[in-house]
Amino acid sequence: MKPLILDGTVVANHVKESLKSRIEDLKNQDITPCLATVLVGDDSSSETYVRMKGNACQAIGMESRRIHLSEETTTEELLKVIQDLNNDDDVHGILLQHPVPHQIDERAAFEAISIEKDVDGVTSLGFGQTAFGFGSYPSCTPAAILKIIDYYEIDVEGKHAVVVGRSPILGKPVSMMLLNRNATVTTCHSYTENLQDILSNADIIVAAVGKPNFIKGDWVKEGAVILDAGYNKGNIGDVEYDSCFEKASAITPVPGGVGPVTISMLLKQTVDSAEKRI
């Protein structure tokens, strides 16, 4: 029996369609949900990501405000821009595109974003609230993974979920979110011993390690649910898709899996923020 393809494009379109009437209601009250994206420097991949997010906003009637700063921008200059956006009542969400140039204290810049506008889930306060189960704006990729789980009605309660990766905006928060859903969670990383043995006992695998084709099909037990949050050069995920496809009961493709839903969750959380202004 072939596995269920967890189609992120379908899920993302569902989320975006559900936002259109909410955006219209806000506009009737003279509020247009606005996401401000801050790009520092001239990284071509970052420019593409920012443009994609701006286009996604405009496609459903949101405002996208783009702030492009020079490669030589200092931490102090960036903090001033973020503070101005915090104080702008017409801006409902702030996204600082990663990575920033080496001279900038990226963590200080993330922490400067107001919790009310941290729709990308990058502040330590937002992470703490997510871990405690009452955060309004979790990091968007973990939120996307949970949205896919919900859309396809995948049961996580009591299941053994293995998260491969521990980044502060992906591996760690998705581990907390699954734990809050009553999964039993193992978080693995580059120092984990016997990774293959751990994965062979996983009911749910979240791949978030940033290494192309890292997880092999013979590491995975029959019937596992596999959510690949990796996106590497050449449109390759962290999971060796063909071999894992043979073992899984459900699997996300790359591209077209977690990625589109991540952007839709950014839009949703910006609309959520705008609605709190009413």
C-alpha positions as CSV (number, residue, x, y, z in Angstrom):
1,M,0.0,0.0,0.0
2,K,1.4,3.3,-1.1
3,P,2.0,6.0,1.6
4,L,-0.2,9.1,1.9
5,I,1.5,12.1,0.3
6,L,1.3,15.0,2.7
7,D,0.8,17.7,0.1
8,G,1.8,21.0,1.6
9,T,0.5,23.0,-1.4
10,V,-3.0,21.7,-0.6
11,V,-2.7,22.6,3.1
12,A,-1.2,26.1,2.3
13,N,-4.0,26.9,-0.1
14,H,-6.5,25.8,2.6
15,V,-4.9,28.2,5.1
16,K,-4.8,31.1,2.7
17,E,-8.4,30.6,1.5
18,S,-9.5,30.7,5.2
19,L,-7.7,34.0,5.6
20,K,-9.4,35.9,2.8
21,S,-12.7,36.6,4.6
22,R,-10.8,37.5,7.8
23,I,-8.7,40.0,5.9
24,E,-11.9,41.4,4.2
25,D,-13.5,41.9,7.7
26,L,-10.4,43.7,8.9
27,K,-10.4,46.0,5.9
28,N,-14.0,46.9,6.6
29,Q,-12.7,48.2,9.9
30,D,-9.9,50.2,8.1
31,I,-7.2,47.7,9.1
32,T,-5.1,46.0,6.4
33,P,-2.9,43.3,7.9
34,C,0.7,44.3,7.2
35,L,3.9,42.3,7.3
36,A,7.2,44.2,7.3
37,T,10.2,42.3,6.1
38,V,13.7,43.5,6.9
39,L,16.5,42.4,4.6
40,V,20.1,43.4,5.4
41,G,22.6,43.0,2.6
42,D,22.4,41.6,-0.9
43,D,22.2,37.8,-0.4
44,S,20.3,36.6,-3.5
45,S,18.6,33.7,-1.8
46,S,17.3,36.0,0.9
47,E,16.1,38.5,-1.7
48,T,14.1,35.6,-3.3
49,Y,12.6,34.5,0.0
50,V,11.6,38.1,0.9
51,R,10.0,38.6,-2.6
52,M,8.1,35.3,-2.3
53,K,6.7,36.4,1.1
54,G,5.7,39.8,-0.3
55,N,4.0,38.2,-3.2
56,A,2.1,35.8,-0.9
57,C,0.9,38.7,1.2
58,Q,-0.4,40.6,-1.8
59,A,-2.1,37.6,-3.4
60,I,-4.6,37.5,-0.5
61,G,-5.0,41.2,0.1
62,M,-2.4,41.9,2.8
63,E,0.1,44.7,2.7
64,S,3.8,43.8,2.4
65,R,6.3,46.5,3.5
66,R,9.9,45.8,2.5
67,I,12.8,47.4,4.2
68,H,16.1,46.8,2.5
69,L,19.3,47.9,4.3
70,S,22.8,48.0,3.1
71,E,25.5,45.3,3.7
72,E,27.3,47.8,6.0
73,T,24.4,48.3,8.4
74,T,25.4,48.2,12.0
75,T,23.5,46.5,14.9
76,E,22.5,49.8,16.3
77,E,21.1,51.0,12.9
78,L,19.1,47.7,12.5
79,L,17.8,48.0,16.1
80,K,16.5,51.5,15.3
81,V,14.6,50.2,12.2
82,I,13.1,47.4,14.3
83,Q,12.0,49.8,17.0
84,D,10.4,52.1,14.5
85,L,8.4,49.2,13.2
86,N,7.5,48.2,16.7
87,N,6.0,51.7,17.2
88,D,4.2,51.7,13.9
89,D,0.5,50.8,14.5
90,D,0.0,50.0,10.8
91,V,2.6,47.2,11.0
92,H,1.2,43.9,12.5
93,G,4.1,41.6,11.9
94,I,7.9,41.9,11.6
95,L,10.2,39.5,9.9
96,L,14.0,39.9,10.0
97,Q,15.4,37.7,7.1
98,H,18.1,35.4,8.2
99,P,21.1,35.4,7.8
100,V,22.3,38.9,8.5
101,P,25.9,40.2,7.8
102,H,28.5,39.1,10.2
103,Q,28.9,42.4,12.0
104,I,25.4,42.4,13.2
105,D,24.3,40.8,16.5
106,E,21.5,38.7,15.1
107,R,20.2,37.6,18.5
108,A,20.0,41.1,19.7
109,A,18.1,42.1,16.6
110,F,15.6,39.2,17.0
111,E,15.1,40.1,20.7
112,A,14.3,43.7,19.7
113,I,11.1,42.6,17.9
114,S,8.0,43.2,20.0
115,I,6.4,40.0,21.2
116,E,3.1,41.3,19.8
117,K,4.7,41.5,16.3
118,D,7.0,38.4,16.5
119,V,4.9,36.5,13.9
120,D,8.0,34.6,12.8
121,G,8.5,33.2,16.3
122,V,12.2,34.2,16.7
123,T,12.3,35.8,20.1
124,S,13.3,33.9,23.3
125,L,10.1,35.1,24.9
126,G,8.1,33.6,22.1
127,F,9.9,30.3,22.4
128,G,9.3,30.2,26.1
129,Q,5.6,30.9,25.6
130,T,5.5,28.1,22.9
131,A,7.2,25.7,25.3
132,F,4.6,26.4,28.0
133,G,1.8,25.9,25.5
134,F,0.3,29.4,25.3
135,G,2.4,31.2,22.7
136,S,0.5,33.1,20.1
137,Y,3.1,32.9,17.4
138,P,5.3,29.8,17.3
139,S,8.1,29.6,14.8
140,C,6.5,29.2,11.4
141,T,8.1,25.9,10.2
142,P,7.1,24.1,13.4
143,A,3.7,25.6,13.1
144,A,3.5,24.4,9.5
145,I,4.4,20.8,10.6
146,L,1.6,20.8,13.2
147,K,-0.8,22.3,10.6
148,I,0.0,19.4,8.3
149,I,-0.5,16.9,11.1
150,D,-3.9,18.5,11.9
151,Y,-5.0,18.7,8.3
152,Y,-4.4,15.1,7.6
153,E,-5.7,14.0,11.0
154,I,-2.5,12.3,12.1
155,D,-2.7,11.1,15.7
156,V,0.4,12.1,17.7
157,E,-0.9,11.4,21.2
158,G,1.2,8.6,22.9
159,K,3.3,8.2,19.7
160,H,7.1,8.2,19.7
161,A,8.2,11.3,17.8
162,V,11.9,11.7,16.8
163,V,13.1,15.2,15.9
164,V,16.4,15.2,14.1
165,G,17.8,18.7,14.7
166,R,17.7,21.2,17.6
167,S,17.8,24.7,16.1
168,P,16.1,27.4,18.1
169,I,13.5,28.1,15.4
170,L,12.8,24.5,14.2
171,G,14.0,21.5,16.1
172,K,13.6,22.8,19.7
173,P,10.2,24.4,19.2
174,V,8.7,21.5,17.2
175,S,9.8,19.1,20.0
176,M,8.0,21.3,22.5
177,M,4.9,21.5,20.4
178,L,4.7,17.7,19.9
179,L,5.3,17.2,23.6
180,N,2.4,19.5,24.3
181,R,0.3,17.3,22.1
182,N,1.2,14.3,24.3
183,A,3.7,12.7,22.0
184,T,6.8,11.1,23.6
185,V,9.6,13.1,22.0
186,T,13.3,12.3,21.4
187,T,15.4,15.2,20.1
188,C,18.5,14.1,18.3
189,H,21.5,16.1,17.0
190,S,25.0,15.9,15.8
191,Y,26.2,14.4,19.1
192,T,23.5,11.7,19.3
193,E,24.8,8.2,19.5
194,N,23.0,5.3,17.8
195,L,20.8,7.6,15.7
196,Q,19.7,4.9,13.4
197,D,18.5,2.7,16.3
198,I,16.5,5.6,17.7
199,L,14.9,6.4,14.3
200,S,14.1,2.7,13.8
201,N,11.7,3.0,16.8
202,A,10.0,6.3,15.7
203,D,6.3,6.5,14.9
204,I,6.8,10.0,13.7
205,I,10.0,11.5,12.2
206,V,10.7,15.2,11.8
207,A,13.8,15.8,9.7
208,A,15.3,19.2,10.5
209,V,19.0,18.6,10.2
210,G,20.0,20.6,7.1
211,K,21.8,17.7,5.4
212,P,20.6,16.4,2.0
213,N,19.3,12.9,1.8
214,F,20.6,12.3,5.4
215,I,17.9,9.9,6.7
216,K,17.8,6.6,4.8
217,G,14.9,4.3,4.2
218,D,16.5,1.4,6.1
219,W,16.7,3.5,9.2
220,V,12.9,3.9,9.3
221,K,10.4,1.4,10.6
222,E,7.4,0.3,8.5
223,G,4.5,2.7,8.8
224,A,6.3,5.7,10.1
225,V,5.0,9.2,9.4
226,I,7.8,11.3,8.0
227,L,7.8,15.1,7.9
228,D,10.8,16.5,6.0
229,A,11.5,20.1,7.0
230,G,14.8,20.2,5.2
231,Y,15.4,22.2,2.1
232,N,18.9,21.9,0.5
233,K,20.5,23.0,-2.7
234,G,18.8,21.3,-5.7
235,N,15.4,21.1,-4.0
236,I,16.5,18.1,-1.9
237,G,15.2,17.4,1.6
238,D,16.9,15.9,4.6
239,V,15.2,12.6,3.9
240,E,16.2,10.2,1.1
241,Y,12.7,10.3,-0.4
242,D,12.6,7.2,-2.6
243,S,13.9,4.8,0.0
244,C,11.8,6.3,2.8
245,F,8.7,6.4,0.6
246,E,8.8,2.6,0.5
247,K,8.6,2.3,4.3
248,A,6.4,5.3,5.4
249,S,2.7,5.4,5.9
250,A,2.7,9.1,5.2
251,I,5.5,11.5,3.9
252,T,6.0,15.1,2.8
253,P,7.6,15.7,-0.5
254,V,10.4,18.3,-1.1
255,P,9.6,20.7,-2.6
256,G,5.8,21.0,-2.0
257,G,5.7,19.8,1.6
258,V,6.5,21.8,4.7
259,G,7.8,24.9,2.7
260,P,4.5,26.3,1.3
261,V,2.7,25.8,4.6
262,T,5.5,27.7,6.5
263,I,4.7,30.8,4.4
264,S,1.0,30.4,4.9
265,M,1.5,30.2,8.7
266,L,3.5,33.5,8.5
267,L,0.5,35.1,6.8
268,K,-2.0,33.6,9.3
269,Q,0.0,34.8,12.3
270,T,0.2,38.3,10.8
271,V,-3.6,38.3,10.4
272,D,-4.0,37.0,14.0
273,S,-1.9,39.9,15.1
274,A,-4.0,42.4,13.1
275,E,-7.2,41.1,14.6
276,K,-5.8,41.8,18.1
277,R,-5.9,45.5,17.2
278,I,-9.7,45.6,17.0
